[in-house]
């Protein structure tokens, strides 16, 4: 079975689809992952074919990060043409003659490519987005309202998609040659079936969801077999007790240097060493910090973030690193949430946007994370959160044991097979 896995967005949006492709390959199928070209390296170690798509929008995000609302508003004017160019590139994926398409909603064109090809499709959702429930509000709602209006809050997902609907509609007609019968992606996804790629131990299906919406489990991509830690990282971990890990992925705040300083000071107050992962810039250990995959901060970093008890890295595979730390302090992206849960490490969440506050509250409610950090942080506030999290190690280990019995990728592969067989 030829399976086209189509995703757009950040690394956190693409990597789970590579994990799913790996499972499909093991099951004897022929997957192809299509996504932003900068992420082709995610698939290469697993010998998974990768179809590169334009990543202009990611370049744009890189250019405007940290430059304020004015830059974002100016940049927004060029987004629609970029969306059309990506959709036109997606049109070429039909040459792969897939038997089924599994798509991330951010790719926008997934269900219409399937319509053109006359094959079944399924949305792969890393968080609840399109199926309303009275049990909890939409995770991407920026404010919290009374529970009585939970179901109404789910309209926000369709509103997020709406600005690009005219572009998608015209592309569907002009590039795919499809006539009447356009339905918004939100409506198509809500009609199901969908693959909800998170663990029911984190968020079980509410009672008012259909059976086909039950979460299958996380789609986990292990570190490539040839990956080895930088010697500085390995030495740092071996030099003392497990440190605090702090990393915010692709998030960028107003004061990344100040946040890095607060994190380091907080870890020190809690009596812990710290690994600072700079990622896309959410944490900044200073202009003289190291370059490359990892390296110690040494004595020349920003004041307050240097010393033998601090290591600055760009990134490292979470499934390798997080089992070796005492606390994971991060932004609450579901990919990092999943990795920390599987590692059995307690968490501190400093959410930035989107679904991150939702997961932060959920983790705190499960007893595996301290109360979420909000806004400006100080060394004292970070230290208090780290100390609270250290007391949750037992609960975190118990949840990890439950997750060890799950295989979200295999469950998703079976759902895909069943959907194709029944179509």
C-alpha angles and dihedrals in degrees: 000000000000110000123190112203109195123189138158132184133057129344088271089061096048105038096067089055089054088052090052090048090054090054092048090050091052089051091057099260130127110239128182121192117211118193146118109328094235089070097056088106090066091066100037099078090056095047091242115153112245126199108203120221130189115285098191091128091057089049088052091051089051091052097051101036111127094006098107138240095306093062091046092052092049092048092050090069091067097046099087094057088049091051090053092050091052091048090051089053090049088057089068090061088077087076086072089069095219122197091211136007123217110189144183110230090235088068087067095193100066102100093042093051087054090048091053093046093045093233132125121263139194132195116234108212123191091192136018108280118140110025110083121222136176090217097080139354125260107288092226095055106119093215134040118239133186113292090244089075097044094114093051092055091069091078087079092079092061089048091056091055095042099084090064098040095097090052091050092046094052092045091051090055101037102037102028098033093227117152132196123353102069111168123185115252091242090060093046093049093047089055088061165157100190137172109232103199104202134090120267086221087067097039121358121207110271117241093251095060122096118250092253089063096061110126114255099203134263121315101230126193113198121215112276113267093243094050115114128177120255108263091242091056093047092048093048092052092048094048098074148342119322111293133217114267116215123185136139102193112211095350119118121194133193095262112024093166092051092048091049090051091050091049093051093045091047093051090050092050087052090052095248137123116232141219111207114202108197097195111166093343109289086126122034119190092189141281093284096053118122126277128217129049096318145339141156119275090232120187099302102068127108113305110273095020100072132085143088090287093061130072121184118205133168094223144318132192107280095215088059100038107038097061086059097055134076100222133011113217109189148136099270099250107161093239092058090040089056094048093049092047092051090047091054091231121143116241144221114199125203100182121203108181150325116026094348096096089049093055091042091058092043093053091047089051090052090054096242099104139046118246107290119269114237133197122329115017133205131194089256094053092047092047092052091050093048092049090049090050093050087061091058097061094110094055091045091053091050092052090048090055090054092049092050088071092057129087107187094176094055091045090052092049090054091049091051092049091049092048093051092046091052096046 
